[in-house]
Amino acid sequence: MKLIRSIGRSILAFYTVLFFVFVYLPLFLIMVYSFNANPVNMMTWSGFTTEWYAQVLGFKTTISENALYLESTDQLLQAVRNSLLIALSTTAVATLFGTAAALAVHRFHFFGKRLYRVLLFLPMLMPDIVLGIALLIFFVSAGIHLGMGTIIIGQCTFLISYVFIVVSARLAGMDRTLEHASADLGANEWMTFRRVVMPQLMPGIIGGALLAFIISMDDLVITYFIAGVDVTTLPMFIFSMMRRGIKPEINAIAVMMLMFSVIIASLGLYFRSRQKS
């Protein structure tokens, strides 16, 4: 029996290591090759350099004079600005409506509640390409000009579902006896909600908002269908670069996006620990 358990633990440890290798090794390779000085073949190491990062940020470099470098720094910066504006807008809208929907479903009983819950889950489960085509057909049929507004509306249709799930999970773990105690002490419903419910609910709201922000920044498929020709986001810009071959700047941009995501996730964990303490 001990031998079987030992073999089982060894197999589990092997698959665990294998899993983390498959997940993190590609990210590690991207980080390594983002410092490769070879401008043509990124698989051939030609020395260490940080000039790809400087080039992406708009600084003049010695490598860019002889390499196939980034076409336009202005276009890149505009794509970053578009992505940030869209992500902030969709996060605000999705957090507001997703939190309100979670509170309504969790606290109230109404006709069609189960169907309403299923409809909130459906946009998240639907394939991105199907949702993108459906939104494109809707906007074109309604005569709505494709651009920044359609991207925000389109992303909100599924980001609300993510916020709804995160906030609902937080609501399910809350102790409602505190609310009853607040009412017994003479607090009205608004004061109870502001002083008792919101502090407990805030970690879920922050977690849902950060999740919506990251997904919005990374979305490509749905945004590609409903962006039109006037707006380019950062994922669309990277995709257009990769269609002409993988350039060293793509690795640098990918690493910067990865670090940005890590910072956002760290902020979420920090605020969550502050709420618990």
Residue pairs with C-beta under 8 A, 6 or more apart in sequence:
27 258
30 251
30 254
30 255
30 258
31 251
31 255
31 258
33 42
33 43
33 248
33 251
34 52
34 53
34 248
34 251
34 252
34 254
34 255
35 48
35 49
35 50
35 52
36 42
36 44
36 45
36 46
36 47
36 48
36 49
36 248
36 251
37 46
37 47
37 48
37 49
37 51
37 63
38 44
38 45
38 46
38 47
38 248
39 63
39 66
39 67
39 68
39 69
39 248
40 67
40 68
42 246
42 248
42 251
49 63
51 61
51 62
51 63
51 64
52 63
52 248
52 249
52 251
52 252
53 252
53 256
54 61
55 61
55 63
55 64
55 69
55 70
55 73
55 249
55 252
56 70
56 73
56 76
56 249
56 252
56 253
56 256
57 73
58 73
58 77
61 69
63 69
64 70
67 248
68 247
69 247
69 249
70 76
70 241
70 247
70 249
71 241
75 232
75 237
76 234
76 237
76 253
78 232
79 232
79 233
79 234
79 236
79 237
80 234
82 148
82 231
82 232
82 233
82 234
83 216
83 217
83 233
83 234
83 235
84 217
85 148
86 148
86 151
86 152
86 155
86 216
86 223
86 233
87 213
87 216
87 217
88 213
89 152
90 152
90 155
90 156
90 159
90 212
90 216
91 159
91 209
91 212
91 213
91 216
93 152
93 156
93 160
94 155
94 156
94 159
94 160
94 162
94 163
94 208
94 209
94 212
95 163
95 205
95 208
95 209
95 212
97 156
97 160
97 163
98 159
98 160
98 161
98 162
98 163
98 164
98 166
98 167
98 208
98 212
99 163
99 167
99 201
99 205
99 208
101 120
101 160
101 164
102 163
102 164
102 167
102 168
102 171
103 167
103 171
104 110
105 113
105 116
105 117
105 120
105 164
105 168
106 168
106 171
106 172
107 171
110 116
120 160
120 161
120 164
121 161
121 165
122 161
123 131
123 157
123 158
123 160
123 161
124 158
124 161
124 162
124 165
126 158
128 219
128 221
128 222
129 221
129 225
131 154
131 157
131 158
131 222
132 154
132 221
132 222
132 224
132 225
132 226
133 225
135 150
135 153
135 154
135 157
135 222
135 225
135 226
136 146
136 225
136 226
139 146
139 150
139 226
140 146
144 150
145 228
146 226
146 227
146 228
146 229
146 230
147 227
147 228
147 230
147 231
148 231
150 226
150 227
150 228
151 223
151 226
151 227
151 231
151 233
154 222
154 223
154 225
154 226
155 216
155 219
155 222
155 223
158 222
159 212
159 215
159 216
162 208
162 211
162 212
162 215
163 205
163 208
163 209
163 211
163 212
164 208
165 208
166 204
166 207
166 208
166 211
167 201
167 204
167 205
167 208
169 204
170 200
170 201
170 203
170 204
170 205
170 207
171 201
171 204
174 197
174 200
174 201
175 200
178 196
178 200
179 192
179 196
179 197
182 191
182 192
182 195
182 196
183 192
187 195
187 196
199 275
202 271
202 275
203 271
203 272
203 275
203 276
206 268
206 271
206 272
206 275
207 268
207 272
210 264
210 265
210 267
210 268
213 264
214 261
214 264
214 265
217 234
217 235
217 257
217 260
217 261
218 235
218 257
219 233
219 235
220 233
220 235
220 236
220 239
223 233
223 235
223 236
224 236
224 239
227 233
227 236
232 240
234 253
234 257
238 250
238 253
238 254
241 247
241 249
241 250
242 250
